[in-house]
Amino acid sequence: MTGSKIRKENKAGDTRGSTRIFTHPKARFLFKEKEWQECTIININPKGVGVAFHTREKINAGSIVLVEIFVPDELEPIKVKGTIQWIKQEKSGTTGGIKLTEELDEVKLAKIS
């Protein structure tokens, strides 16, 4: 996991059961009947993904989203699907958390990080 930071959050009220890997691969996302838009992965764990969305469109919690994560030296992106769990919209941009439909295995996590 070269170039990534790994941190376990153990703050009161934190329900994460996995270590988050802080990484910044380029990616793109798609909501039903929309066009692909760019985003950047902020952090990832087997059950979820933190994302910086590069869009001015409103994103709603509860929305189903597809994400393609571009990995260096791989021909095909890693594809994941999930539900927007939280969203934070500020002047500087939009960030959010995605709960994945299927957990990522160790091989995919290693490639992303």
HELIX and SHEET records of a PDB file:
HELIX    1   1 GLU A  106  ILE A  112  1                                   7    
SHEET    1   A 8 LYS A   5  ARG A   7  0                                        
SHEET    2   A 8 ARG A  20  PHE A  22 -1                                        
SHEET    3   A 8 GLN A  37  ASN A  45 -1                                        
SHEET    4   A 8 LYS A  26  LEU A  30 -1                                        
SHEET    5   A 8 ILE A  64  ILE A  69 -1                                        
SHEET    6   A 8 ILE A  78  GLU A  90 -1                                        
SHEET    7   A 8 GLY A  93  LEU A 100 -1                                        
SHEET    8   A 8 GLY A  48  PHE A  53 -1                                        
END                                                                             
